[in-house]
Amino acid sequence: MARDGQSVERLRDYLRNLKPEARAMLIAELERALLRGEENPGNDLVLAELRRAIRAEGQPVKRIGDAARLFFAPLEPFLVDDAADHKRIGRVARVSLEPIWEWVGRDLMPAETKALGEDLNRALAADDRPKVELLTRALHERAIQRIREIVTAASADEKTRRRLGVQVGTPRALDDLGALLHILAIRDVLADLARKFPNHIRAFERAEIDQAKAVLDGATAAKGSGQSAARKPDIFLYGLILLMGRLAAPWQLVRIAARAAESDNAERIGETPYAVAVNLVLGDVECMVSELRAELKAHRPVVSLLRALHDAARGLRTDLDLSVDSPWSRRLAAIRTDVSNVLKAEIEAASGRVRRLLRPRPAKDIVPGSLLDGIDVNEAEMLVEFVGACRNYASELAVNEVTMRTFSELQQYLDTGTKVLLDALRQAGDADRPFRQSQVDAAIRFCKTVFGPDYAGLLAKAAEVAVHTAAAERKPVRA
């Protein structure tokens, strides 16, 4: 298949016009061909373009999968899109799966992985689901036994631990393998929990809490001693993570801890197995702060993230009694301080960015026909929206003073500065008019956030009047 630009574009058009059912069938057949070992130089290109078209339309397609996907399937609810050196309890970074799978096939059990993997591919190609499940279970059982031996040895010996880190190639190799081992060992219990929990819990109130608690308590009731009792903490941890993934507001998971303790007192909650729920929520909030820092650095919108942080911080303080000194209260205080430090610099930068864009310039300093840089305007608008959002969440995020001060500065500057911009637009000549118009357009966008759409609409009409007035005044002169 030719891969020049014109041919690829024709292929994209053809695949884009296929019906969704036809795309799904074509993907399934191509993946089966790959699993049978049939290699065609064009298959990779066609599959890539099909998947791109599907992602663009948000169309879900059932994937056939391969041995690696089946092996890691029980981990899916516990995967996070964090960096490989993340520190979220009970979670595995998605980017760590590939190096772990390579280690399993290269160092842990190469012969078993190769043999079972080939059998799995043949069963997948034949769509033999019972055999696929049987082979996947065999692969899991052998991996559990071998990983347990490796983890036990590495936990007891520093040299073995360092060597394991080099072999696996992830920053948290021992933790990642420990999580994999725990999840695989209780995968059947977790699958049963996943079926019993509601798919989506809009509000985690008393009835929903009692139902979820009954399911968890039933799953973690140890029958005697031995393995069941040993796995009880793991079932609590991963069961709570499963439940957390079903909540519309994940921070509400702390409510099951308060319900189990029949108190919102931190000390009493800490004495129950459900105390891990509070640690899970605090860990997720800490990760949200890291995400906030990264999104701000990349100049991406963060309003939804601010809302989530605000709701989580307020929920923790409302649903738990953290008034006394405790590890949880200190941890929440550290989170709020961290958020405040992240936000302050961005908030204080907003008024300066707006001033630089909208400051009046002499006509001699304006390049004829030039405009404001669109990227600069977009970033400044996001900053203004960001300050507006911070006003709504300032108290919980500990940025009340700096937010109020900056927003007041923006209001004052835009209220007085737009009049100057309109006057300059009215008096502009042909050379500087495009630039002055772009300044007014940017001011309209900023005012929409600061003063509302009605104010922005009036400003837009005033700009139109200024342009028409200037045109009308120039006509007699030309005559």
C-alpha positions in Angstrom: 0.0 0.0 0.0 1.4 3.4 -0.9 2.0 5.7 2.0 2.3 9.0 0.3 0.3 11.9 1.8 -2.4 11.8 -1.0 -3.0 8.0 -0.6 -3.2 8.3 3.2 -5.7 11.1 2.9 -7.9 9.1 0.6 -7.7 6.2 3.0 -8.8 8.5 5.9 -11.8 9.7 3.9 -12.8 6.2 3.0 -12.6 4.9 6.6 -14.3 8.1 8.0 -17.3 7.4 5.8 -17.7 3.8 6.9 -20.6 3.0 9.1 -19.7 2.4 12.8 -20.7 -1.3 12.5 -18.4 -1.7 9.5 -15.5 -0.1 11.3 -16.0 -2.4 14.3 -16.0 -5.5 12.1 -13.0 -4.3 10.2 -11.0 -3.7 13.4 -12.0 -7.1 14.8 -10.8 -8.9 11.6 -7.5 -7.0 11.4 -6.8 -7.7 15.1 -7.6 -11.4 14.6 -5.2 -11.5 11.6 -2.5 -9.9 13.8 -3.1 -12.5 16.5 -2.8 -15.3 13.9 0.6 -14.0 13.0 -0.5 -12.7 9.5 1.6 -9.6 8.8 0.6 -7.1 6.1 2.4 -3.8 5.8 -0.9 -2.0 5.4 -2.7 -3.4 8.4 -0.9 -1.2 11.0 -1.8 1.9 9.0 -5.5 0.9 8.5 -5.8 0.0 12.2 -4.3 3.3 13.3 -6.6 5.3 11.1 -9.7 3.3 12.2 -8.9 3.9 15.8 -8.2 7.6 15.2 -11.6 8.0 13.5 -13.3 6.2 16.4 -11.6 8.3 19.0 -12.7 11.5 17.1 -16.3 10.4 17.3 -16.2 9.0 20.8 -17.5 5.7 19.5 -16.9 2.8 21.9 -15.6 -0.4 20.2 -15.1 -3.8 21.9 -11.5 -4.7 21.5 -10.4 -8.3 21.0 -7.4 -7.8 23.2 -4.2 -9.9 23.6 -2.5 -11.8 26.3 -1.2 -8.6 28.0 -4.6 -6.9 28.1 -6.2 -10.1 29.5 -3.4 -10.5 32.1 -3.9 -6.9 33.3 -7.7 -6.8 33.0 -8.2 -7.1 36.8 -6.1 -4.0 37.4 -8.2 -1.7 35.2 -10.2 -0.1 38.0 -7.0 0.6 39.9 -5.0 2.1 37.0 -4.2 5.8 37.1 -2.8 8.1 34.4 -0.1 9.4 36.7 3.7 9.4 36.2 5.3 6.1 37.0 6.7 7.5 40.3 3.2 8.2 41.6 2.5 7.6 45.3 -1.2 6.8 45.3 -2.1 3.9 47.7 -3.5 0.9 45.9 -3.0 2.3 42.4 -0.7 1.4 39.5 0.4 3.9 36.9 -0.8 2.8 33.5 2.6 3.6 32.0 4.1 0.9 34.2 2.1 -1.9 32.6 4.3 -2.3 29.5 7.6 -2.7 31.4 6.0 -5.0 33.9 4.7 -7.2 31.1 8.1 -7.3 29.4 9.6 -8.3 32.8 7.0 -11.1 33.2 7.8 -12.5 29.7 11.6 -12.0 29.9 12.6 -12.7 33.6 9.6 -14.0 35.7 8.2 -16.9 33.7 9.4 -16.7 30.0 8.4 -20.3 29.0 4.9 -20.1 30.6 4.2 -16.6 29.2 5.2 -17.7 25.7 3.3 -21.0 25.7 0.1 -19.6 27.3 0.3 -16.4 25.3 0.4 -18.3 22.0 -2.5 -20.5 23.2 -4.4 -17.4 24.2 -3.9 -15.8 20.8 -5.2 -18.9 19.1 -8.3 -19.0 21.4 -8.9 -15.3 20.8 -8.7 -15.7 17.1 -11.2 -18.6 17.3 -13.4 -16.6 19.7 -13.3 -19.5 22.2 -14.3 -17.5 25.3 -14.3 -20.5 27.8 -10.8 -21.4 26.7 -9.6 -17.8 26.9 -10.9 -17.6 30.5 -9.3 -20.9 31.4 -5.9 -19.9 30.0 -6.0 -16.5 31.5 -6.7 -18.0 34.9 -3.7 -20.4 34.5 -1.5 -17.4 33.6 -2.7 -15.5 36.6 -2.2 -18.4 39.0 1.4 -19.0 37.9 2.2 -15.3 38.0 0.8 -15.0 41.6 3.1 -17.8 42.8 6.2 -16.4 41.1 5.6 -12.8 42.0 4.9 -13.7 45.6 8.3 -15.4 45.8 10.1 -12.4 44.2 8.3 -9.8 46.3 9.1 -11.7 49.6 12.7 -12.0 48.7 13.0 -8.4 47.6 11.3 -7.1 50.8 13.9 -8.9 52.9 17.0 -8.0 51.0 18.1 -4.5 49.8 20.4 -5.9 47.0 17.6 -8.1 45.6 15.2 -5.1 45.8 17.7 -2.9 43.8 18.2 -5.7 41.2 14.4 -6.1 40.9 14.0 -2.3 40.3 16.6 -2.5 37.4 14.9 -5.6 35.9 11.3 -4.2 36.0 12.4 -0.7 35.0 9.8 1.3 36.9 10.6 3.8 39.7 8.3 1.9 42.1 8.9 -1.6 41.0 8.3 -3.4 44.4 5.2 -1.3 45.1 3.8 -1.9 41.6 4.4 -5.7 41.8 3.0 -5.8 45.3 -0.2 -4.1 44.1 -0.4 -6.5 41.1 0.1 -9.5 43.4 -2.6 -8.3 45.9 -5.2 -7.5 43.1 -4.6 -10.8 41.3 -4.9 -12.8 44.5 -8.4 -11.4 45.2 -9.5 -10.8 41.6 -12.6 -13.0 42.0 -13.7 -11.2 45.1 -13.2 -7.9 43.4 -15.1 -9.0 40.4 -18.0 -10.0 42.6 -17.9 -6.6 44.4 -17.8 -4.8 41.0 -21.0 -6.6 40.1 -22.8 -5.8 43.4 -21.9 -2.1 43.5 -24.1 0.3 41.6 -22.5 1.6 38.3 -22.9 5.2 39.3 -23.7 6.7 42.7 -24.8 10.3 42.3 -25.0 11.1 46.0 -23.5 8.8 48.7 -26.1 9.2 51.3 -27.2 6.9 54.2 -29.1 4.3 52.1 -26.3 4.0 49.6 -23.7 3.9 52.3 -25.4 1.1 54.2 -25.9 -0.9 51.0 -22.2 -0.5 50.1 -21.0 -1.2 53.6 -23.1 -4.4 53.7 -21.5 -5.6 50.4 -18.0 -4.8 51.7 -18.6 -6.4 55.1 -19.9 -9.5 53.5 -16.9 -9.8 51.2 -14.4 -9.2 54.0 -15.9 -11.5 56.6 -13.1 -13.9 57.2 -14.2 -17.5 57.4 -11.9 -18.8 60.1 -8.2 -18.0 59.9 -5.7 -18.5 57.1 -5.8 -16.9 53.7 -9.2 -15.2 54.0 -8.2 -13.4 57.1 -4.8 -12.5 55.7 -6.5 -10.9 52.6 -9.0 -9.0 54.6 -7.1 -5.6 54.5 -6.6 -6.0 50.8 -10.3 -6.5 50.2 -11.1 -3.4 52.2 -8.5 -1.3 50.3 -9.3 -2.4 46.8 -13.0 -2.7 47.5 -13.1 0.9 48.6 -11.1 2.0 45.5 -13.7 0.2 43.4 -16.5 1.9 45.3 -14.7 5.3 45.0 -14.6 4.9 41.2 -18.4 4.7 41.2 -19.0 7.9 43.1 -19.9 11.1 41.3 -18.0 12.9 44.1 -15.1 10.6 45.1 -14.4 12.6 48.3 -17.7 11.3 49.7 -16.0 8.0 50.3 -15.1 9.3 53.8 -18.8 9.0 54.7 -18.6 5.2 54.8 -15.7 5.6 57.4 -17.8 7.9 59.5 -20.8 5.5 59.2 -18.6 2.5 60.2 -17.4 4.3 63.3 -20.8 5.8 64.0 -19.0 9.1 64.6 -17.2 11.8 62.7 -14.4 11.9 65.3 -11.1 11.2 63.6 -9.7 9.1 66.5 -12.7 6.8 66.5 -12.7 6.4 62.7 -9.0 5.6 62.9 -9.8 2.6 65.0 -11.9 0.9 62.2 -10.8 -0.9 59.0 -12.6 1.9 57.1 -10.0 4.4 58.1 -8.3 3.6 54.9 -11.1 5.4 53.1 -9.9 8.8 54.5 -6.4 8.0 53.4 -7.6 7.2 49.9 -9.5 10.5 49.6 -6.6 12.6 51.0 -4.2 10.8 48.5 -6.4 11.6 45.6 -6.7 15.3 46.7 -2.9 15.5 46.9 -2.7 14.1 43.3 -5.2 16.8 42.2 -2.8 19.4 43.5 0.0 18.0 41.4 -2.3 17.9 38.4 -3.3 21.5 39.1 0.3 22.6 39.1 0.9 20.7 35.8 -2.2 22.1 34.1 -1.3 25.7 35.1 2.2 25.3 33.8 0.8 24.1 30.5 -1.7 27.0 30.3 -4.7 24.7 30.2 -8.1 25.4 31.8 -8.4 24.4 35.5 -11.9 25.5 36.5 -13.3 22.0 36.9 -10.1 21.0 38.9 -10.5 23.9 41.2 -14.2 23.0 41.8 -13.2 19.4 42.6 -10.4 20.6 45.0 -12.8 23.0 46.7 -15.6 20.4 47.1 -13.2 17.8 48.5 -11.6 20.2 51.0 -15.0 21.4 52.1 -16.4 17.9 52.3 -13.5 16.6 54.4 -13.9 19.5 56.8 -17.7 19.1 56.9 -18.1 15.4 57.2 -15.2 14.7 59.5 -14.3 16.4 62.8 -10.8 17.6 62.1 -10.9 20.5 64.5 -8.4 18.8 66.9 -4.8 18.1 66.0 -4.5 14.7 64.1 -2.5 13.3 61.2 -5.5 13.8 58.9 -6.1 17.4 60.0 -2.4 18.2 59.5 -2.4 16.5 56.1 -5.4 18.5 55.0 -3.8 21.7 56.3 -0.7 20.9 54.2 -2.8 20.3 51.1 -4.6 23.7 51.5 -1.2 25.5 52.0 0.2 23.8 48.9 -2.9 24.8 46.8 -2.6 28.3 48.1 1.0 28.5 47.1 0.3 27.1 43.6 -2.6 29.5 43.0 -1.2 32.8 44.3 1.5 33.4 41.7 -1.0 32.7 38.9 -3.7 34.9 40.4 -1.3 37.8 40.9 -0.1 37.5 37.3 -3.6 38.0 35.8 -3.9 41.8 36.1 -0.4 42.3 34.7 -1.1 40.2 31.6 -4.3 42.1 30.9 -2.6 45.5 31.4 0.2 44.6 29.0 -2.3 43.5 26.3 -4.7 46.5 26.6 -2.4 49.4 27.4 -2.9 52.3 25.1 -0.1 52.7 22.5 0.9 55.7 20.4 0.2 55.1 16.7 3.9 55.3 15.9 4.6 52.3 18.1 2.0 50.1 16.2 3.1 48.1 13.2 0.7 48.9 10.4 -1.9 46.1 10.0 -0.7 44.2 13.1 -2.9 42.5 15.7 -2.6 41.3 19.3 -1.2 37.8 19.4 -4.1 35.3 19.6 -2.3 32.9 21.9 -1.5 35.7 24.4 -5.1 36.8 24.4 -6.3 33.2 24.9 -3.9 32.7 27.8 -4.9 36.0 29.4 -8.6 35.2 29.0 -8.0 31.8 30.8 -6.2 33.7 33.6 -9.1 36.0 34.0 -11.6 33.1 34.1 -9.2 31.4 36.5 -9.3 34.4 38.9 -13.1 34.5 38.6 -13.3 30.8 39.4 -11.0 31.3 42.4 -13.4 33.9 43.8 -16.0 31.1 44.1 -13.6 28.7 45.8 -11.3 31.2 47.6 -12.2 30.4 51.1 -11.6 26.6 51.0 -8.4 27.1 48.9 -6.9 29.7 51.2 -6.6 32.4 48.6 -9.3 34.8 49.7 -7.2 37.9 50.1 -5.2 37.7 46.9 -8.2 36.7 44.8 -10.4 39.6 46.0 -7.5 42.1 45.5 -6.7 40.9 42.0 -10.3 40.7 40.9 -10.9 44.3 42.1 -7.9 45.4 40.1 -9.2 43.8 37.0 -12.6 45.4 37.5 -11.2 48.8 38.0 -8.8 48.6 35.1 -11.3 47.2 32.6 -14.0 49.7 33.6 -11.7 52.7 33.0 -9.4 51.2 30.3 -12.1 50.2 27.9 -13.2 53.9 27.5 -9.6 54.8 26.5 -9.6 51.9 24.0 -12.9 53.0 22.4 -11.6 56.6 22.0 -8.4 55.3 20.4 -10.5 53.1 18.0 -12.7 56.0 17.1 -9.6 58.1 16.2 -7.6 55.4 14.6 -6.2 55.6 11.0 -6.1 52.8 8.5 -2.6 51.6 9.7 -3.4 51.3 13.5 -7.1 50.4 13.3 -6.7 46.6 13.1 -4.5 46.6 16.2 -6.8 48.9 18.2 -9.8 46.8 17.1 -8.0 43.6 18.3 -7.4 45.3 21.7 -11.1 46.2 22.0 -12.1 42.6 21.0 -9.8 41.2 23.7 -11.3 43.7 26.3 -14.8 42.4 25.4 -13.7 38.9 26.1 -12.2 39.8 29.4 -15.3 41.9 30.4 -17.6 39.0 29.7 -15.9 37.1 32.5 -15.5 40.0 34.9 -18.8 41.9 34.4 -21.0 39.4 32.6 -22.3 38.9 29.1 -24.7 42.0 29.2 -21.8 44.3 29.9 -19.7 42.7 27.2 -22.6 43.0 24.8 -22.9 46.7 25.5 -19.1 47.2 25.0 -19.3 45.3 21.6 -22.1 47.7 20.5 -20.1 50.7 21.6 -17.2 49.4 19.6 -19.4 49.1 16.5 -20.7 52.7 17.0 -17.1 53.9 17.4 -16.1 52.3 14.1 -19.1 53.6 12.2 -18.7 57.1 13.7 -15.1 57.2 12.6 -16.0 56.1 9.1 -18.7 58.7 8.9 -16.3 61.4 10.0 -13.8 60.4 7.4 -16.1 60.7 4.4 -16.4 64.5 4.2 -12.6 64.7 4.4 -12.2 62.4 1.5 -14.7 64.3 -0.5 
